């Protein structure tokens, strides 16, 4: 179907219908209507929006085969529809997700600055799960993930349930997780204190309480001694006075957990500034280093890598007006970074 042709014909027919109802005799009004028609005021041209095509980073199964991920990740990270579904196929990763997994494997701290819907949560969840499987920490907390809003923590809790429990036999559920944000009732809080999870989801206000309330500090901060990962989601929300408070909180947590080698991870879709990505990386690395109190190198600020969805304008040509060597407009687009 030629959608542009349909659009053109529809407007032409409707315009002919409406203009036939009234005969304009005033020349000024007729001139005004003609001007509107010329400027397409009533029926503007259609707007097109293209979703970005992220460059492929391979599959979780392939990374397991390469030894970059623990074999059980192949069973966890699959497309699943319901709680009894083991998954129809392995997850496909984007290039920025693979780069994050590789950075985590090298022990580096890093920041993701990719757009909304780019799968930023997997850039820290997959490495955390891999590390828990690789080096189990019985009755200890390996990672704390901090969200600025409880709604985000609730959403991530569902994602962890889907990946780590749906369709997974009980004996293969090797990674535990829990939410501790202040929404829980007394019984739920007691369960977290008694059964320390590998991954703890919280918010920065509750994290402050974990460091100051005697019971939480003894049970949870004690269990987090030697903490391996700290992830701050929506990093751009920590600015000004709140940013200063969170920066101090991170340093106090590192000291309380006796974790000098703590790997810090930040994600944000709106932190990129600067004329070029190289400039933005330097600025983001500077801010993240100040916030986390650990070095974030510019090359560890990871952005998205896109595949071109259409051929460049210069290479899209009409056969009637260009040499035979020029590719026609319907040629398959070359794969390149946008």
C-alpha beads as a LAMMPS data file, in Angstrom:
LAMMPS data file: protein, C-alpha beads

338 atoms
337 bonds

1 atom types
1 bond types

-500.0 500.0 xlo xhi
-500.0 500.0 ylo yhi
-500.0 500.0 zlo zhi

Masses

1 110.0

Atoms # bond

1 1 1 0.000 0.000 0.000
2 1 1 1.226 3.486 -0.879
3 1 1 0.322 5.256 2.374
4 1 1 1.463 8.640 1.043
5 1 1 -0.725 8.245 -2.024
6 1 1 -3.700 7.305 0.141
7 1 1 -3.047 10.348 2.318
8 1 1 -2.864 12.631 -0.726
9 1 1 -6.035 11.253 -2.314
10 1 1 -7.983 11.429 0.936
11 1 1 -7.136 15.093 1.461
12 1 1 -7.835 15.970 -2.170
13 1 1 -11.254 14.298 -2.091
14 1 1 -12.236 15.825 1.253
15 1 1 -11.045 19.270 0.170
16 1 1 -13.082 19.003 -3.044
17 1 1 -16.116 18.008 -0.995
18 1 1 -15.842 20.864 1.532
19 1 1 -15.040 23.516 -1.088
20 1 1 -18.092 22.547 -3.126
21 1 1 -20.450 23.434 -0.270
22 1 1 -19.792 27.192 -0.296
23 1 1 -18.901 29.552 -3.132
24 1 1 -16.718 32.340 -1.732
25 1 1 -17.381 35.642 -3.481
26 1 1 -15.354 37.966 -1.266
27 1 1 -11.868 38.220 -2.854
28 1 1 -10.115 38.821 0.487
29 1 1 -11.653 35.734 2.082
30 1 1 -10.943 33.682 -1.017
31 1 1 -7.329 34.880 -0.970
32 1 1 -7.039 33.956 2.700
33 1 1 -8.389 30.443 2.064
34 1 1 -6.048 29.995 -0.895
35 1 1 -3.141 31.062 1.294
36 1 1 -4.157 28.546 3.974
37 1 1 -4.393 25.850 1.348
38 1 1 -0.928 26.720 0.060
39 1 1 0.527 26.587 3.557
40 1 1 -1.358 23.346 4.302
41 1 1 -2.744 24.848 7.497
42 1 1 -5.770 22.584 7.669
43 1 1 -4.120 19.410 6.398
44 1 1 -0.405 19.482 7.216
45 1 1 1.988 16.921 5.843
46 1 1 2.226 13.700 7.887
47 1 1 4.906 13.402 10.526
48 1 1 7.048 10.300 10.628
49 1 1 8.676 8.876 13.742
50 1 1 11.235 6.076 13.475
51 1 1 12.107 3.936 16.457
52 1 1 15.888 3.601 16.792
53 1 1 17.415 0.352 15.622
54 1 1 20.096 -0.569 18.111
55 1 1 23.112 -2.469 16.872
56 1 1 23.003 -6.108 17.928
57 1 1 25.257 -7.334 20.708
58 1 1 24.482 -11.009 20.231
59 1 1 22.356 -13.202 22.469
60 1 1 22.594 -14.224 26.098
61 1 1 23.106 -17.819 24.952
62 1 1 26.053 -16.751 22.774
63 1 1 27.647 -14.878 25.686
64 1 1 27.243 -18.004 27.802
65 1 1 28.964 -20.027 25.083
66 1 1 31.793 -17.466 25.016
67 1 1 32.251 -17.767 28.776
68 1 1 31.289 -14.127 29.413
69 1 1 28.148 -15.172 31.332
70 1 1 27.425 -18.044 33.718
71 1 1 25.643 -20.983 32.018
72 1 1 22.499 -20.531 34.133
73 1 1 21.982 -17.087 32.579
74 1 1 20.937 -18.978 29.459
75 1 1 18.014 -20.418 31.443
76 1 1 17.054 -17.181 33.193
77 1 1 17.184 -14.507 30.514
78 1 1 14.595 -15.698 28.026
79 1 1 11.355 -14.344 26.546
80 1 1 8.585 -15.481 28.920
81 1 1 4.826 -14.909 28.836
82 1 1 3.621 -16.317 32.177
83 1 1 4.949 -17.806 35.400
84 1 1 4.994 -21.362 34.056
85 1 1 6.684 -20.407 30.793
86 1 1 10.379 -21.449 30.607
87 1 1 10.864 -19.100 27.661
88 1 1 10.540 -19.597 23.943
89 1 1 13.971 -18.196 23.058
90 1 1 17.020 -16.540 24.532
91 1 1 17.166 -12.765 24.916
92 1 1 18.870 -10.777 22.195
93 1 1 21.095 -8.014 23.528
94 1 1 21.950 -4.597 22.134
95 1 1 25.555 -3.530 21.631
96 1 1 25.452 -1.144 24.616
97 1 1 24.180 -3.969 26.839
98 1 1 27.068 -6.190 25.776
99 1 1 29.551 -3.357 26.383
100 1 1 28.151 -2.924 29.900
101 1 1 28.444 -6.648 30.629
102 1 1 32.062 -6.600 29.406
103 1 1 32.852 -3.524 31.541
104 1 1 31.368 -5.191 34.616
105 1 1 33.363 -8.353 33.919
106 1 1 36.559 -6.271 34.007
107 1 1 35.596 -4.845 37.386
108 1 1 34.995 -1.306 36.069
109 1 1 32.357 1.139 37.233
110 1 1 30.284 2.609 34.398
111 1 1 27.320 4.758 33.363
112 1 1 24.653 4.025 30.724
113 1 1 23.264 7.063 28.876
114 1 1 21.042 5.301 26.365
115 1 1 17.476 6.331 25.565
116 1 1 14.163 5.274 27.046
117 1 1 13.243 1.723 26.078
118 1 1 16.845 0.686 25.425
119 1 1 16.955 -1.968 28.160
120 1 1 19.137 -0.104 30.657
121 1 1 18.056 -2.268 33.590
122 1 1 19.576 -5.353 31.959
123 1 1 22.948 -3.589 31.836
124 1 1 23.262 -4.037 35.590
125 1 1 20.880 -6.930 36.331
126 1 1 22.633 -9.383 33.974
127 1 1 26.167 -8.678 35.349
128 1 1 24.890 -8.822 38.934
129 1 1 23.159 -12.175 38.369
130 1 1 26.278 -13.507 36.634
131 1 1 28.486 -12.478 39.557
132 1 1 26.134 -13.973 42.159
133 1 1 26.156 -17.264 40.255
134 1 1 29.920 -17.154 39.772
135 1 1 30.749 -16.278 43.363
136 1 1 27.834 -17.131 45.676
137 1 1 27.664 -15.225 48.948
138 1 1 25.583 -17.372 51.322
139 1 1 23.191 -15.292 53.427
140 1 1 24.823 -12.126 52.133
141 1 1 23.836 -9.199 49.958
142 1 1 25.912 -8.845 46.797
143 1 1 24.156 -5.879 45.176
144 1 1 22.005 -2.921 46.177
145 1 1 19.947 -1.207 43.483
146 1 1 18.598 2.252 44.347
147 1 1 15.584 3.817 42.623
148 1 1 14.340 7.402 43.002
149 1 1 10.689 6.239 42.994
150 1 1 8.988 3.175 44.448
151 1 1 7.115 2.637 41.185
152 1 1 10.434 1.901 39.466
153 1 1 11.446 -0.522 42.221
154 1 1 8.085 -2.296 41.885
155 1 1 8.527 -2.595 38.133
156 1 1 12.021 -4.033 38.514
157 1 1 10.800 -6.488 41.146
158 1 1 8.380 -7.863 38.551
159 1 1 11.171 -8.122 35.970
160 1 1 13.360 -10.073 38.390
161 1 1 10.481 -12.405 39.173
162 1 1 9.980 -12.980 35.461
163 1 1 13.615 -13.721 34.671
164 1 1 14.712 -15.557 37.812
165 1 1 11.594 -17.535 38.792
166 1 1 9.170 -17.879 35.862
167 1 1 9.552 -21.323 34.306
168 1 1 12.686 -21.974 36.377
169 1 1 12.719 -25.204 38.442
170 1 1 13.033 -24.633 42.176
171 1 1 16.461 -26.264 42.291
172 1 1 17.753 -23.833 39.636
173 1 1 16.635 -20.657 41.435
174 1 1 20.083 -19.695 42.642
175 1 1 19.685 -15.899 42.830
176 1 1 17.424 -14.291 45.425
177 1 1 16.051 -10.752 45.488
178 1 1 13.792 -8.598 47.637
179 1 1 12.324 -5.108 47.818
180 1 1 12.823 -2.973 50.938
181 1 1 11.419 0.485 50.275
182 1 1 8.965 1.248 53.098
183 1 1 5.952 -0.210 51.256
184 1 1 6.317 -3.558 52.993
185 1 1 4.250 -4.608 56.000
186 1 1 5.853 -5.831 59.222
187 1 1 5.885 -9.474 58.142
188 1 1 7.493 -8.680 54.778
189 1 1 10.189 -6.586 56.449
190 1 1 10.881 -9.381 58.919
191 1 1 11.282 -11.859 56.062
192 1 1 13.891 -9.628 54.397
193 1 1 15.780 -9.212 57.682
194 1 1 15.757 -12.964 58.275
195 1 1 16.416 -14.112 54.708
196 1 1 18.962 -11.773 53.202
197 1 1 18.621 -11.563 49.420
198 1 1 21.455 -11.507 46.915
199 1 1 19.927 -8.383 45.322
200 1 1 18.232 -5.703 47.437
201 1 1 15.971 -3.139 45.744
202 1 1 15.451 0.078 47.685
203 1 1 15.295 3.870 47.472
204 1 1 17.794 6.406 48.756
205 1 1 15.618 7.397 51.749
206 1 1 15.363 3.794 52.930
207 1 1 19.073 3.303 52.269
208 1 1 19.696 6.124 54.737
209 1 1 17.565 4.273 57.281
210 1 1 19.542 1.074 56.702
211 1 1 22.644 2.932 57.855
212 1 1 21.025 4.602 60.882
213 1 1 18.410 2.215 62.300
214 1 1 20.049 -0.360 64.600
215 1 1 18.113 -3.445 63.419
216 1 1 18.489 -2.722 59.704
217 1 1 22.134 -1.761 60.064
218 1 1 22.952 -4.912 62.014
219 1 1 21.046 -7.309 59.758
220 1 1 21.219 -5.823 56.254
221 1 1 24.338 -3.677 56.252
222 1 1 26.067 -6.472 58.144
223 1 1 24.996 -8.905 55.423
224 1 1 26.255 -6.470 52.767
225 1 1 29.836 -6.510 54.048
226 1 1 32.058 -6.700 50.985
227 1 1 29.224 -5.367 48.796
228 1 1 30.080 -5.913 45.113
229 1 1 27.618 -3.690 43.223
230 1 1 25.763 -0.444 43.827
231 1 1 23.458 0.695 41.006
232 1 1 21.719 4.069 40.921
233 1 1 18.865 4.172 38.432
234 1 1 17.821 7.525 36.898
235 1 1 21.134 9.104 37.807
236 1 1 20.051 12.562 36.597
237 1 1 17.606 12.889 39.524
238 1 1 20.486 13.243 41.979
239 1 1 21.414 16.877 41.545
240 1 1 21.854 19.923 43.749
241 1 1 21.365 19.366 47.472
242 1 1 19.820 15.933 46.898
243 1 1 22.812 14.969 44.791
244 1 1 25.167 16.034 47.573
245 1 1 23.174 14.008 50.115
246 1 1 23.278 10.900 47.914
247 1 1 27.015 11.351 47.220
248 1 1 27.704 11.347 50.967
249 1 1 25.320 8.400 51.405
250 1 1 27.274 6.371 48.843
251 1 1 30.537 7.047 50.683
252 1 1 29.029 6.100 54.038
253 1 1 27.619 2.901 52.541
254 1 1 30.996 1.949 51.071
255 1 1 32.665 2.460 54.435
256 1 1 29.935 0.666 56.408
257 1 1 30.062 -2.321 54.040
258 1 1 33.859 -2.350 54.028
259 1 1 33.745 -2.415 50.246
260 1 1 36.638 -0.347 48.845
261 1 1 36.358 -2.137 45.483
262 1 1 32.611 -1.525 45.138
263 1 1 31.542 -1.399 41.480
264 1 1 29.200 1.534 40.864
265 1 1 26.713 1.661 37.999
266 1 1 24.510 4.565 36.932
267 1 1 21.811 4.795 34.283
268 1 1 20.143 7.832 32.758
269 1 1 18.484 8.720 29.469
270 1 1 18.867 12.487 29.940
271 1 1 22.401 13.188 31.156
272 1 1 24.105 13.642 27.778
273 1 1 25.363 17.194 27.253
274 1 1 27.879 18.694 24.870
275 1 1 28.224 19.218 21.159
276 1 1 29.790 15.793 20.590
277 1 1 29.422 12.494 22.407
278 1 1 33.115 12.649 23.353
279 1 1 32.506 15.950 25.149
280 1 1 29.378 14.589 26.800
281 1 1 31.292 11.533 28.012
282 1 1 33.882 13.683 29.746
283 1 1 31.245 15.784 31.499
284 1 1 29.132 12.792 32.542
285 1 1 32.225 10.942 33.782
286 1 1 33.157 13.962 35.898
287 1 1 29.681 14.181 37.478
288 1 1 29.421 10.416 38.063
289 1 1 32.903 10.277 39.605
290 1 1 31.949 13.033 42.031
291 1 1 28.669 11.326 42.917
292 1 1 30.014 7.800 43.393
293 1 1 33.344 8.768 44.921
294 1 1 35.089 6.360 42.562
295 1 1 36.584 6.908 39.136
296 1 1 34.278 6.634 36.147
297 1 1 36.463 6.946 33.054
298 1 1 35.006 8.703 29.976
299 1 1 35.341 5.464 28.009
300 1 1 33.093 3.839 30.615
301 1 1 30.233 6.184 29.774
302 1 1 28.330 3.907 27.415
303 1 1 25.989 5.286 24.788
304 1 1 23.765 3.651 22.222
305 1 1 25.038 2.394 18.873
306 1 1 22.434 2.588 16.120
307 1 1 22.000 0.876 12.794
308 1 1 20.929 3.074 9.880
309 1 1 17.312 2.354 8.910
310 1 1 17.488 3.996 5.467
311 1 1 20.225 4.666 2.918
312 1 1 21.951 8.068 3.123
313 1 1 20.234 10.733 1.004
314 1 1 23.271 11.076 -1.289
315 1 1 23.129 7.387 -2.207
316 1 1 19.369 7.246 -2.773
317 1 1 18.891 8.078 -6.436
318 1 1 16.409 7.746 -9.251
319 1 1 17.627 5.388 -12.030
320 1 1 16.495 7.906 -14.655
321 1 1 18.709 10.717 -13.397
322 1 1 21.866 9.001 -12.173
323 1 1 24.494 6.580 -13.478
324 1 1 23.758 2.882 -13.367
325 1 1 26.273 2.462 -10.544
326 1 1 24.186 4.552 -8.091
327 1 1 21.931 2.434 -5.839
328 1 1 18.191 2.957 -6.331
329 1 1 15.969 4.230 -3.492
330 1 1 14.604 0.790 -2.750
331 1 1 18.044 -0.760 -2.241
332 1 1 18.744 -2.493 1.036
333 1 1 20.248 -0.006 3.512
334 1 1 23.871 -0.509 4.506
335 1 1 24.633 -1.371 8.115
336 1 1 26.419 1.520 9.746
337 1 1 26.481 3.548 12.936
338 1 1 24.030 6.424 12.852

Bonds

1 1 1 2
2 1 2 3
3 1 3 4
4 1 4 5
5 1 5 6
6 1 6 7
7 1 7 8
8 1 8 9
9 1 9 10
10 1 10 11
11 1 11 12
12 1 12 13
13 1 13 14
14 1 14 15
15 1 15 16
16 1 16 17
17 1 17 18
18 1 18 19
19 1 19 20
20 1 20 21
21 1 21 22
22 1 22 23
23 1 23 24
24 1 24 25
25 1 25 26
26 1 26 27
27 1 27 28
28 1 28 29
29 1 29 30
30 1 30 31
31 1 31 32
32 1 32 33
33 1 33 34
34 1 34 35
35 1 35 36
36 1 36 37
37 1 37 38
38 1 38 39
39 1 39 40
40 1 40 41
41 1 41 42
42 1 42 43
43 1 43 44
44 1 44 45
45 1 45 46
46 1 46 47
47 1 47 48
48 1 48 49
49 1 49 50
50 1 50 51
51 1 51 52
52 1 52 53
53 1 53 54
54 1 54 55
55 1 55 56
56 1 56 57
57 1 57 58
58 1 58 59
59 1 59 60
60 1 60 61
61 1 61 62
62 1 62 63
63 1 63 64
64 1 64 65
65 1 65 66
66 1 66 67
67 1 67 68
68 1 68 69
69 1 69 70
70 1 70 71
71 1 71 72
72 1 72 73
73 1 73 74
74 1 74 75
75 1 75 76
76 1 76 77
77 1 77 78
78 1 78 79
79 1 79 80
80 1 80 81
81 1 81 82
82 1 82 83
83 1 83 84
84 1 84 85
85 1 85 86
86 1 86 87
87 1 87 88
88 1 88 89
89 1 89 90
90 1 90 91
91 1 91 92
92 1 92 93
93 1 93 94
94 1 94 95
95 1 95 96
96 1 96 97
97 1 97 98
98 1 98 99
99 1 99 100
100 1 100 101
101 1 101 102
102 1 102 103
103 1 103 104
104 1 104 105
105 1 105 106
106 1 106 107
107 1 107 108
108 1 108 109
109 1 109 110
110 1 110 111
111 1 111 112
112 1 112 113
113 1 113 114
114 1 114 115
115 1 115 116
116 1 116 117
117 1 117 118
118 1 118 119
119 1 119 120
120 1 120 121
121 1 121 122
122 1 122 123
123 1 123 124
124 1 124 125
125 1 125 126
126 1 126 127
127 1 127 128
128 1 128 129
129 1 129 130
130 1 130 131
131 1 131 132
132 1 132 133
133 1 133 134
134 1 134 135
135 1 135 136
136 1 136 137
137 1 137 138
138 1 138 139
139 1 139 140
140 1 140 141
141 1 141 142
142 1 142 143
143 1 143 144
144 1 144 145
145 1 145 146
146 1 146 147
147 1 147 148
148 1 148 149
149 1 149 150
150 1 150 151
151 1 151 152
152 1 152 153
153 1 153 154
154 1 154 155
155 1 155 156
156 1 156 157
157 1 157 158
158 1 158 159
159 1 159 160
160 1 160 161
161 1 161 162
162 1 162 163
163 1 163 164
164 1 164 165
165 1 165 166
166 1 166 167
167 1 167 168
168 1 168 169
169 1 169 170
170 1 170 171
171 1 171 172
172 1 172 173
173 1 173 174
174 1 174 175
175 1 175 176
176 1 176 177
177 1 177 178
178 1 178 179
179 1 179 180
180 1 180 181
181 1 181 182
182 1 182 183
183 1 183 184
184 1 184 185
185 1 185 186
186 1 186 187
187 1 187 188
188 1 188 189
189 1 189 190
190 1 190 191
191 1 191 192
192 1 192 193
193 1 193 194
194 1 194 195
195 1 195 196
196 1 196 197
197 1 197 198
198 1 198 199
199 1 199 200
200 1 200 201
201 1 201 202
202 1 202 203
203 1 203 204
204 1 204 205
205 1 205 206
206 1 206 207
207 1 207 208
208 1 208 209
209 1 209 210
210 1 210 211
211 1 211 212
212 1 212 213
213 1 213 214
214 1 214 215
215 1 215 216
216 1 216 217
217 1 217 218
218 1 218 219
219 1 219 220
220 1 220 221
221 1 221 222
222 1 222 223
223 1 223 224
224 1 224 225
225 1 225 226
226 1 226 227
227 1 227 228
228 1 228 229
229 1 229 230
230 1 230 231
231 1 231 232
232 1 232 233
233 1 233 234
234 1 234 235
235 1 235 236
236 1 236 237
237 1 237 238
238 1 238 239
239 1 239 240
240 1 240 241
241 1 241 242
242 1 242 243
243 1 243 244
244 1 244 245
245 1 245 246
246 1 246 247
247 1 247 248
248 1 248 249
249 1 249 250
250 1 250 251
251 1 251 252
252 1 252 253
253 1 253 254
254 1 254 255
255 1 255 256
256 1 256 257
257 1 257 258
258 1 258 259
259 1 259 260
260 1 260 261
261 1 261 262
262 1 262 263
263 1 263 264
264 1 264 265
265 1 265 266
266 1 266 267
267 1 267 268
268 1 268 269
269 1 269 270
270 1 270 271
271 1 271 272
272 1 272 273
273 1 273 274
274 1 274 275
275 1 275 276
276 1 276 277
277 1 277 278
278 1 278 279
279 1 279 280
280 1 280 281
281 1 281 282
282 1 282 283
283 1 283 284
284 1 284 285
285 1 285 286
286 1 286 287
287 1 287 288
288 1 288 289
289 1 289 290
290 1 290 291
291 1 291 292
292 1 292 293
293 1 293 294
294 1 294 295
295 1 295 296
296 1 296 297
297 1 297 298
298 1 298 299
299 1 299 300
300 1 300 301
301 1 301 302
302 1 302 303
303 1 303 304
304 1 304 305
305 1 305 306
306 1 306 307
307 1 307 308
308 1 308 309
309 1 309 310
310 1 310 311
311 1 311 312
312 1 312 313
313 1 313 314
314 1 314 315
315 1 315 316
316 1 316 317
317 1 317 318
318 1 318 319
319 1 319 320
320 1 320 321
321 1 321 322
322 1 322 323
323 1 323 324
324 1 324 325
325 1 325 326
326 1 326 327
327 1 327 328
328 1 328 329
329 1 329 330
330 1 330 331
331 1 331 332
332 1 332 333
333 1 333 334
334 1 334 335
335 1 335 336
336 1 336 337
337 1 337 338
